[in-house]
Amino acid sequence: VLRSRAAVGSGYGSQHSMDASGLFAQYPGWRIVAPSTPFDYIGLMNTAVRSDDPVLMVEHQGLFPTRGLIPTEDRDYCIPFGKARTVRPGAACTVICWGIMVGYALAAVEATGIDAEVIDLRTIDPMGLDWDAVEDSVRRSNRAAAPRQGRRDADRELEGGRAIRADGVRGRRRVADAARALALRAELQATAT
C-alpha cells in the first residue's frame, strides 16, 4: 500500500501540491482509492492491506481534520474496491467525484439548489470504476458533471466522460446541460478556494 498526500491549493511546490492519482492510473495493475470520509478511509485501507495488488491510497490534506462516524464494534470491516457510494440522491444531474471533491460537490449542490445526485467513486483506477452506478445515475438524470482538482488531462473524471460518450449514452441523450454544468463547476471552484 502506497499512501500519497494530495495537497492541492496548499502552497507547496507543484510536485507536492498535485493529486497523483491520474499519473498512477496511466500504469496498469494499480488499484487507486480516494476516501472522502473516515468510515471510507478505514474500510478502503483494510481492503488495500488484504489486496494482492499494489494499492495507491490518495489522502487529501484537506480531509485530515475531518471527523466522522466509524463503527465501534468492527474496525476490520472492508469496503470492496469498485463500489461507488451515492452520497446524495437527485434527478436534475449526476455529479461524479471522489475524495475532497465530494464535500465541495455537496456544498455546491446545497448552495445552488440543484437537485443533483452526488456519486463518490471511492475507487478510481480504470478497472475499478463503478460504471454501473455511474451509468444508472446518468441514464436517470441525462446530465453529468465531474468536478476535479488537478490537471484536466490526468484525472479519471475526464476518462469517465469519454467512457460515457463512447458507451453511447451521449448519442441517445443529452449528457450535460452546459449551463448547469458550468454553474456547478464555477460554484465548486469558488467553494474550493
Secondary structure by P-SEA (a helix, b strand, c coil): cbbbbbbccccccccccccccccccccccbbbbbbccaaaaaaaaaaaaacccbbbbbbbcccccbbbbcccccccccccccccccccccccbbbbcccaaaaaaaaaaaaaccbbbbbbcccccccccaaaaaaaaaaaacbbbbbbcccccccaaaaaaaaaaaacccccccccaaaaaaaaaaaaaaaac
